[in-house]
Amino acid sequence: MKNLTATSYKLKARKGFSLLEVIIAVAIFLLFALGIYGGISLIFKVVYMSRTLVLETTFLSEELEVVRALPYESVGILNGVPVGVLSHTKTITRNGQNFDLITTVRNIDDPFDGTVGGSPNDTSPADYKLVEISAICSSCLQTKPVILSTMVAPKQLEGASQNGHLFIQVFDVNGLSVSGADVHVVNTASIPNTIIDDVTANDGWLRIVDTPTGTQSYHITVSKSGYSSDYTNTVSSANPNPTKLPANIVAQTVTEIYFSIDQLSSMNLYTVGTNCSILGNKTISVWGEKLIGTDPNVYKFQSSVTTDGNGGYAFDSLEWDKYHVSATNTAYDVAGTVPLAPVDLIPGANQDLYVILRAHTANSLLVSVMDAGTKLPLSQAMVRLSGSGYDETISTGIGYIRQTNWSGGSGQEVYIAENQYWSDDGKISTATAGDIKLKKIGSYYQSSGYLESSTFDAGAGVDWRNVVWEPISQPSQCGSDPVRMQIATSNSSSPASWIFVGPDGTAGSYYTTTNNTLHSSHNNNRYLRYRVYLSTANTRYTPTFSEVAFTYTNDCVPPGQAFFYGLNSGTYTLEVSRIGYDSSSGEVEVNGTGEAVVNLSVSS
């Protein structure tokens, strides 16, 4: 027993670590190791960057010593203002690294003896020069340049100058000054051309003192990383009347010119059908309201783009503006936009724009209704267009599907052909284009009958609102409610069965001309069928069913807009009304694809 106990003790004493203990130990070791490695890496990085900054400071000081040794007349930029022998940009190599240098030289108007255009007026404002040199090593992960500067003054007093002065101010959309904007100036009157590259100060101004004279010869471009650009334009055949011509410089005169830039924005454009279906590979014209020329108008931004197979196109770098769209082919018309066009794109924004397309017709009219004060779109405004044998009223912000012809016969399960339907009970006649009537046998009509439509696809789940049909009045001999309707909706295009119900959501009720609000149980369903029931109390007479429309709302319904299509060319009367607003009316000429904007004021 003693030997056995001793053996057991020895075996227990030799027991090793478990796998879990080993994993925990390795994890703790890795944490310490990674921490030490990260700390050492950070130290090496700091030391490396410090050595780089010391090196840059050293050779920048050397560059400034070279500048101080130059004759005063030579201190300037090659073909710049002031002109001299220094290069604006160059690259030097130290310790195997390349450093980019940018040299800027400015004439300084010292207020000690007055300033140009001030009181007293300094007619020789180029008192001395400021030389600034920056260095950056892009391959060293350096994010900010090292900048050193010096003042260089003439030995004698400055002489009278016959040059002028160019003052450039840059501000944003709110009128606030933009500092650090890059200004590129080219004077084409000098040979070789004078080129000035500089940046605006904290107050948004770049004051170029003692500038050679020239007539509309100073071409200016203002830009900044992440911002839009602004520029002067020359007269050309494409732009005969630019809005901002190159600047004039007159002797001993200050020329001030202003530019506006701001943060770039992005816009995602999508082309979809009236039922929210994706319409890919469609070409759309997009243009802003800003002009760089007039008579004729030359837009600063104008482009024709084609959406991808998913109906999308991304504009990554657009400046703030109001953007319009139009279809550029004859297959589709723009039936509206979400949001209402023109789209007001603000600086730094990311905007989605849905362009609603409908099959092209020779003449159409898109009406936009807005609040006169806020310019916001007004939904549920009644827009009536009448004339040239046409009279239709549409509610803005409400989508609809419509059928006006059944003469193509039965057998169509999905609504594609506009003149076909699914089935009937054999007691209905659709022989007359545009009308459904009871079938006539001899001198008498059937007493009742029904027709079932094809399946309509709204493209996505929608909120169904109303059913409206025409004509509203029927022969009195047909009795009360000779036209009734039931509808069935589903999120499947082929459900096991279509369940047709009326306004109370049951199969025992029917929609009539005075009870046409669709039951809420249909909301969020995508597909719809209808049954129209005709009956007559006197078989010598038949009711007539000529048109039906179902209205709905969803994300693809353009707010504050109504689209009329299939029109004849000619003059129409346009009437717009909305509860709480003064109504508006007038004539509109329709010839091709047109637009009308109506502003409604709040009723007093």
C-alpha positions in Angstrom: 0.0 0.0 0.0 2.8 2.4 0.7 4.5 1.8 -2.6 1.2 2.3 -4.4 0.5 5.6 -2.6 4.0 6.8 -3.4 3.6 5.9 -7.1 0.3 7.8 -7.3 1.9 10.9 -5.7 4.8 10.9 -8.2 2.4 10.6 -11.1 0.3 13.5 -9.8 3.4 15.7 -9.3 4.4 15.2 -12.9 1.0 16.3 -14.3 1.4 19.1 -17.1 -0.7 22.2 -18.1 -4.1 21.8 -19.7 -4.8 23.0 -23.2 -7.0 25.8 -21.9 -4.2 27.0 -19.6 -1.7 27.0 -22.5 -4.2 29.1 -24.7 -4.7 31.6 -21.9 -1.0 32.0 -21.3 -0.3 32.4 -25.1 -3.0 35.1 -25.3 -1.6 37.0 -22.4 1.9 36.8 -23.9 0.5 38.1 -27.3 -1.2 41.0 -25.6 2.0 42.1 -24.0 4.0 41.5 -27.1 1.7 43.4 -29.4 1.6 46.3 -26.9 5.3 46.5 -26.8 5.6 46.2 -30.6 3.0 49.0 -31.0 4.8 51.2 -28.6 8.2 50.6 -30.3 6.6 51.3 -33.7 5.1 54.5 -32.5 8.4 55.6 -31.1 10.2 54.9 -34.4 7.4 56.7 -36.3 7.7 59.8 -34.1 11.5 59.8 -34.4 11.3 59.3 -38.2 8.8 62.2 -38.6 10.9 64.4 -36.3 14.0 63.7 -38.4 12.0 64.5 -41.6 10.7 67.8 -40.1 14.3 68.8 -39.1 15.6 67.9 -42.5 12.8 70.0 -44.2 13.5 73.0 -41.9 17.2 72.7 -42.8 16.9 72.8 -46.5 14.1 75.4 -46.5 16.4 77.7 -44.5 19.0 77.1 -47.2 16.5 77.9 -49.9 15.6 81.2 -48.2 19.3 82.1 -47.8 19.6 81.7 -51.6 16.6 84.1 -52.0 18.2 86.7 -49.7 21.3 86.6 -51.8 19.5 87.5 -55.0 19.2 91.0 -56.4 15.8 92.5 -55.3 14.7 92.6 -58.9 15.3 88.9 -59.3 13.2 87.9 -56.3 10.0 86.6 -58.0 8.5 83.7 -59.9 9.4 82.9 -63.4 6.7 84.5 -65.6 4.8 85.4 -62.5 4.0 88.5 -60.4 6.4 89.8 -59.2 8.5 88.3 -62.0 11.9 86.8 -61.1 14.1 83.8 -61.4 12.5 81.4 -58.8 10.5 78.4 -59.8 7.0 78.1 -58.4 7.4 74.3 -57.9 10.4 71.9 -57.8 11.4 68.6 -56.3 14.6 68.0 -54.4 16.0 64.7 -53.0 17.5 64.3 -49.6 18.4 61.1 -47.8 16.8 59.1 -50.6 13.4 60.9 -50.2 11.8 63.3 -52.6 10.4 66.6 -51.3 8.0 68.8 -53.2 8.7 72.5 -52.8 6.2 75.3 -53.6 7.5 78.9 -53.6 5.3 81.9 -53.5 6.4 85.5 -53.8 4.0 88.4 -53.1 4.3 92.2 -53.3 3.4 93.7 -50.0 1.6 97.0 -49.6 2.7 98.3 -46.3 0.2 100.7 -44.6 3.0 102.9 -43.3 2.9 105.0 -46.4 -0.7 104.5 -47.3 -2.4 101.6 -49.2 -3.6 101.3 -52.8 -7.0 102.8 -53.0 -6.8 103.9 -49.4 -6.4 107.3 -47.7 -3.7 108.3 -48.4 -3.6 106.4 -51.7 -0.2 104.7 -52.3 0.6 105.0 -56.0 3.7 102.8 -55.5 2.3 100.1 -53.3 4.9 97.4 -53.9 6.9 98.3 -50.7 8.6 94.9 -50.2 8.2 91.2 -51.0 7.1 88.2 -48.9 8.8 85.0 -49.9 7.1 81.8 -48.7 8.4 78.2 -49.3 6.6 75.0 -48.3 7.9 71.5 -48.3 6.2 68.1 -48.1 7.3 64.5 -48.4 4.3 62.7 -49.8 6.0 59.3 -49.6 6.8 59.8 -45.9 3.1 59.8 -44.8 3.4 63.5 -44.1 0.0 65.2 -44.1 0.9 68.9 -43.6 3.7 70.8 -45.2 6.5 72.7 -43.4 6.4 76.4 -44.3 9.1 79.0 -43.8 9.0 82.6 -45.0 11.1 85.8 -45.2 10.7 89.5 -46.1 12.9 91.0 -48.8 13.1 94.8 -49.1 14.7 97.0 -51.7 17.8 99.0 -50.9 16.2 102.2 -52.3 12.7 103.6 -52.1 10.3 102.0 -54.5 9.7 104.0 -57.7 6.4 105.1 -59.2 4.6 102.2 -61.0 2.3 102.2 -64.0 1.1 98.7 -63.1 -2.4 98.0 -61.7 -3.6 95.7 -58.9 -5.7 92.6 -59.0 -7.8 91.9 -55.9 -9.6 88.5 -55.8 -12.2 87.6 -53.2 -13.6 84.1 -52.7 -16.8 83.3 -50.7 -19.2 80.4 -50.2 -22.9 80.0 -50.7 -23.6 81.9 -47.5 -21.3 84.8 -48.4 -18.7 83.8 -45.9 -15.0 84.1 -47.0 -13.1 81.0 -48.1 -9.5 80.8 -46.9 -6.9 78.6 -48.5 -8.6 78.6 -51.9 -6.2 77.9 -54.8 -6.1 80.8 -57.3 -4.6 80.2 -60.7 -4.1 83.4 -62.9 -2.8 83.5 -66.4 -2.1 86.8 -68.2 -2.2 86.0 -71.9 -1.2 89.6 -72.9 2.4 89.0 -71.9 4.9 86.8 -73.8 5.6 84.4 -72.3 2.3 84.3 -70.4 2.4 85.5 -66.8 1.3 82.8 -64.5 0.3 83.3 -60.8 -0.5 80.5 -58.4 -1.4 81.5 -54.9 -4.0 81.0 -52.1 -6.5 83.3 -50.4 -5.9 84.6 -46.9 -8.1 84.2 -43.9 -10.4 86.9 -45.1 -10.9 85.2 -48.4 -8.9 87.8 -50.4 -5.9 87.4 -52.6 -4.4 90.8 -53.3 -1.9 90.8 -56.2 -0.1 94.1 -56.0 1.8 95.7 -58.9 0.3 93.7 -61.7 1.1 94.4 -65.4 -1.8 96.0 -67.3 -3.9 94.0 -69.7 -7.3 94.2 -71.4 -9.5 91.1 -70.6 -6.3 89.1 -70.5 -6.3 87.8 -66.9 -7.8 84.4 -66.9 -8.7 83.2 -63.4 -9.6 79.9 -61.9 -10.5 79.4 -58.3 -10.6 76.0 -56.6 -10.1 74.1 -53.4 -9.9 70.4 -52.5 -13.4 69.0 -51.9 -14.9 72.3 -53.2 -16.4 73.4 -56.5 -14.5 75.7 -58.9 -15.3 79.1 -60.4 -13.6 80.7 -63.3 -13.6 83.4 -66.0 -14.6 82.6 -69.6 -13.5 83.8 -72.9 -15.7 84.7 -75.9 -16.1 81.8 -78.2 -18.6 80.4 -80.8 -20.0 78.1 -78.1 -20.2 81.0 -75.5 -20.5 84.3 -77.3 -21.6 86.3 -74.2 -19.8 85.0 -71.1 -21.2 86.1 -67.7 -17.7 86.5 -66.2 -15.0 87.7 -68.7 -11.3 87.7 -68.0 -10.2 90.6 -65.8 -8.9 94.0 -67.0 -5.9 95.5 -65.3 -5.6 99.3 -65.6 -2.6 101.4 -64.6 -2.7 102.5 -60.9 -6.2 101.1 -60.5 -7.5 98.3 -58.3 -9.5 95.6 -60.2 -11.7 93.6 -57.9 -13.3 90.3 -59.0 -15.4 87.9 -57.0 -15.8 84.1 -57.1 -18.0 81.7 -55.2 -17.2 78.1 -54.3 -18.4 75.6 -51.7 -18.3 72.0 -50.7 -19.1 69.5 -53.4 -22.2 67.3 -53.2 -23.4 64.0 -54.6 -26.6 63.0 -56.2 -27.9 59.5 -56.9 -30.3 59.4 -59.9 -32.7 56.5 -60.4 -35.0 55.9 -63.4 -38.2 54.0 -62.5 -41.7 53.5 -63.9 -44.9 54.8 -62.6 -45.4 51.6 -60.6 -41.9 51.8 -59.0 -40.5 49.2 -61.4 -36.8 49.6 -62.3 -36.1 51.0 -65.7 -32.4 50.4 -66.5 -30.2 51.8 -69.2 -32.2 55.0 -69.7 -30.6 58.2 -70.9 -31.5 61.4 -69.0 -30.3 64.9 -69.5 -29.3 66.8 -66.3 -28.5 70.5 -66.1 -28.2 73.2 -63.4 -29.5 76.7 -63.4 -26.1 78.4 -63.1 -25.1 80.2 -66.3 -21.6 80.9 -67.7 -23.1 82.6 -70.7 -26.3 84.2 -71.9 -28.1 84.8 -75.2 -28.0 81.9 -75.8 -27.9 80.4 -72.3 -24.7 78.3 -71.6 -25.1 76.2 -68.5 -22.2 75.7 -66.1 -23.2 72.1 -65.8 -25.1 70.1 -68.4 -24.7 66.4 -69.0 -26.5 63.5 -70.6 -26.1 60.3 -68.6 -27.3 56.7 -69.0 -28.4 54.7 -65.9 -27.0 51.2 -65.3 -29.0 48.0 -65.5 -30.5 48.7 -62.0 -31.7 52.1 -63.1 -29.0 54.1 -61.2 -26.4 56.7 -61.9 -24.2 58.4 -59.3 -23.0 62.0 -59.6 -20.0 62.1 -57.1 -18.9 65.7 -57.5 -21.7 68.2 -58.1 -21.7 71.8 -56.9 -24.7 73.4 -55.2 -27.3 74.4 -57.8 -30.9 73.7 -58.8 -30.9 70.7 -61.2 -33.4 69.9 -63.9 -34.0 66.6 -65.8 -35.5 65.6 -69.1 -35.7 62.4 -71.2 -33.4 62.4 -74.2 -35.1 59.7 -76.3 -38.5 59.3 -77.8 -39.4 56.1 -75.9 -40.2 57.8 -72.6 -41.4 61.0 -71.1 -40.6 62.3 -67.6 -43.9 61.9 -65.7 -42.5 63.5 -62.5 -39.7 63.5 -60.1 -39.2 62.6 -56.4 -38.4 65.2 -55.0 -40.0 67.9 -57.1 -37.6 69.2 -59.8 -35.7 71.4 -60.0 -33.8 69.7 -57.2 -32.2 72.2 -54.8 -28.8 70.6 -54.1 -27.1 72.2 -51.1 -23.3 72.1 -50.4 -22.0 68.9 -48.8 -25.3 67.0 -49.4 -26.1 63.5 -50.7 -29.4 63.6 -52.6 -31.5 60.8 -54.1 -33.5 61.8 -57.2 -36.1 59.4 -58.7 -37.1 60.2 -62.3 -40.5 58.7 -63.1 -40.8 57.7 -66.7 -43.8 56.8 -68.8 -44.2 55.6 -72.3 -43.8 58.5 -74.7 -46.8 60.2 -76.4 -46.6 62.9 -79.0 -48.0 65.5 -76.7 -47.9 65.6 -72.9 -48.0 68.1 -70.0 -46.4 67.8 -66.6 -47.9 70.2 -64.1 -46.2 71.1 -60.8 -48.2 72.7 -58.0 -46.4 74.6 -55.2 -47.1 76.8 -52.3 -46.5 80.3 -53.4 -44.8 81.2 -50.1 -42.7 78.2 -49.2 -42.3 76.8 -52.8 -43.0 73.3 -51.3 -45.0 70.9 -53.5 -48.7 70.7 -52.7 -50.3 67.2 -52.8 -54.1 66.6 -53.2 -54.5 69.7 -55.4 -57.1 69.1 -58.1 -55.6 69.8 -61.6 -58.1 70.0 -64.4 -57.0 70.1 -68.1 -59.7 70.7 -70.7 -59.8 71.6 -74.3 -59.3 70.0 -77.8 -61.9 67.4 -77.0 -60.2 66.5 -73.7 -61.3 67.0 -70.1 -59.5 65.3 -67.2 -58.9 66.0 -63.6 -56.0 64.6 -61.6 -55.1 65.0 -57.9 -51.4 65.8 -57.4 -49.3 63.4 -55.3 -51.7 60.5 -56.1 -50.8 57.6 -58.4 -53.3 55.8 -60.5 -53.8 52.9 -62.8 -56.5 53.2 -65.5 -58.2 51.2 -68.2 -60.4 52.7 -71.0 -60.7 49.9 -73.6 -61.7 46.2 -73.4 -62.3 45.6 -77.1 -59.3 43.3 -77.4 -61.2 40.5 -75.7 -60.6 38.1 -72.8 -57.8 35.7 -71.9 -55.1 38.2 -70.7 -54.0 37.2 -67.2 -51.5 40.1 -66.6 -52.4 43.6 -67.7 -50.1 44.3 -70.7 -52.3 45.1 -73.6 -54.5 48.1 -72.6 -57.5 46.8 -74.5 -57.7 43.3 -73.0 -59.0 41.6 -69.8 -59.1 38.2 -68.1 -62.7 36.9 -68.4 -66.4 37.6 -68.4 -69.6 35.6 -67.8 -70.7 35.7 -71.5 -73.4 38.3 -70.8 -71.1 41.3 -71.4 -70.3 43.0 -74.7 -67.0 44.8 -75.4 -67.4 45.1 -79.1 -67.6 48.9 -79.0 -64.1 50.3 -78.4 -64.0 52.0 -75.1 -67.3 50.7 -73.7 -68.6 47.8 -71.7 -72.3 47.1 -72.0 -74.7 44.2 -71.4 -74.9 41.8 -74.4 -77.9 42.3 -76.6 -80.0 39.3 -77.8 -82.5 40.4 -80.4 -84.2 43.5 -79.1 -83.4 43.0 -75.5 -80.3 43.2 -73.3 -79.2 40.6 -70.7 -80.5 41.6 -67.3 -77.0 41.3 -65.7 -73.4 40.4 -66.3 -69.9 40.9 -65.1 -66.3 41.3 -66.4 -63.1 40.4 -64.5 -59.9 42.4 -65.3 -56.4 41.3 -65.9 -53.9 41.6 -63.0 -52.6 45.1 -62.5 -49.1 45.5 -61.0 -48.4 48.6 -58.9 -44.7 47.6 -58.7 -44.6 47.5 -54.9 -47.0 47.5 -52.0 -49.1 50.6 -52.1 -51.8 52.3 -50.1 -54.9 52.0 -52.3 -57.3 55.0 -52.0 -60.2 55.3 -54.4 -61.9 53.8 -57.4 -63.5 56.2 -59.9 -65.3 55.3 -63.1 -67.2 56.9 -65.9 -69.9 57.7 -66.9 -71.3 58.5 -63.5 -74.9 59.0 -64.7 -76.8 56.0 -66.3 -80.2 55.7 -67.9 -82.9 55.9 -65.2 -84.6 52.9 -66.7 -81.7 50.7 -65.6 -82.6 51.3 -61.9 -80.5 52.2 -58.9 -76.8 51.4 -59.0 -76.7 49.7 -62.3 -72.9 49.7 -62.2 -71.2 48.2 -59.2 -67.7 47.0 -58.5 -65.6 44.8 -56.3 -61.8 44.5 -56.1 -59.3 41.9 -55.0 -55.7 42.6 -54.0 -52.7 40.4 -53.2 -48.9 40.4 -52.8 -48.8 37.5 -55.2 -49.5 37.9 -58.9 -51.1 34.4 -59.0 -52.7 33.7 -55.6 -54.6 30.5 -55.1 -57.8 32.5 -55.5 -58.8 36.2 -55.9 -61.2 37.2 -53.1 -63.4 40.1 -54.4 -64.8 42.4 -51.7 -66.5 45.8 -51.4 -66.1 48.9 -49.3 -66.7 47.1 -46.0 -64.1 44.4 -46.8 -66.6 41.6 -47.3 -67.9 39.8 -50.4 -71.4 41.1 -49.6 -70.8 44.8 -50.4 -70.1 46.7 -53.6 -68.5 50.0 -54.6 -70.8 52.5 -56.2 -70.3 56.0 -57.7 -71.1 57.5 -54.2 -69.2 54.9 -52.2 -65.7 54.7 -53.8 -63.2 54.7 -50.9 -61.2 51.5 -51.0 -61.1 49.4 -47.8 -57.9 49.6 -45.7 -57.4 45.9 -45.9 -56.0 46.4 -49.4 -53.2 48.6 -48.2 -49.6 47.4 -48.7 -50.7 45.0 -51.5 -49.0 45.1 -54.9 -51.4 43.4 -57.3 -55.1 44.3 -58.0 -58.0 42.9 -60.0 -61.5 44.3 -60.3 -64.9 42.9 -61.3 -67.5 45.3 -62.8 -71.1 44.2 -62.5 -73.7 45.6 -64.8 -77.5 45.2 -64.3 -80.7 46.7 -65.6 -84.3 46.9 -64.4 -85.5 47.3 -68.0 -83.9 45.0 -70.6 -84.5 47.5 -73.3 -81.8 49.6 -71.7 -78.2 48.9 -70.7 -75.8 50.8 -68.5 -72.4 51.7 -69.9 -68.9 51.5 -68.4 -66.3 53.5 -70.2 -63.3 54.2 -67.9 -62.0 53.1 -64.5 -59.1 54.4 -62.4 -57.7 53.2 -59.1 -55.7 55.8 -57.1 -52.9 55.0 -54.7 -49.9 56.5 -52.9 -46.4 55.2 -52.5 -42.8 56.4 -52.6 -42.8 56.6 -56.4 -45.7 59.0 -56.6 -44.3 62.5 -57.5 -45.3 65.0 -54.9 -47.3 68.0 -56.1 -47.3 66.9 -59.7 -49.8 65.7 -62.3 -49.0 64.3 -65.7 -51.3 64.4 -68.7 -50.4 62.3 -71.7 -51.9 61.2 -75.0 -53.0 64.8 -75.8 -53.6 66.5 -79.1 -51.6 69.6 -79.8 -53.4 72.8 -79.1 -54.6 75.3 -76.5 -55.9 73.9 -73.2 -57.5 75.5 -70.1 -55.6 74.6 -66.9 -57.5 75.0 -63.6 -55.9 74.2 -60.2 -57.6 74.3 -56.8 -56.9 73.0 -53.3 -58.8 73.5 -50.0 -57.4 76.5 -48.1 -55.8 78.0 -51.2 -56.9 80.5 -53.9 -57.6 78.7 -57.1 -55.7 79.4 -60.3 -56.5 79.1 -64.0 -55.2 80.0 -67.4 -54.4 78.8 -70.8 -51.5 76.6 -71.7 -50.2 75.7 -75.2 -49.4 72.0 -75.6 -47.1 71.0 -78.5 -44.8 68.2 -77.7 -43.5 67.5 -74.2 -44.3 70.5 -71.9 -44.2 71.6 -68.3 -46.3 74.1 -66.3 -45.7 75.4 -62.8 -48.6 76.7 -60.7 -48.1 78.6 -57.5 -51.1 78.7 -55.1 -51.5 81.3 -52.4 -53.2 80.7 -49.1 -56.8 81.9 -49.1 -57.4 85.1 -47.2 
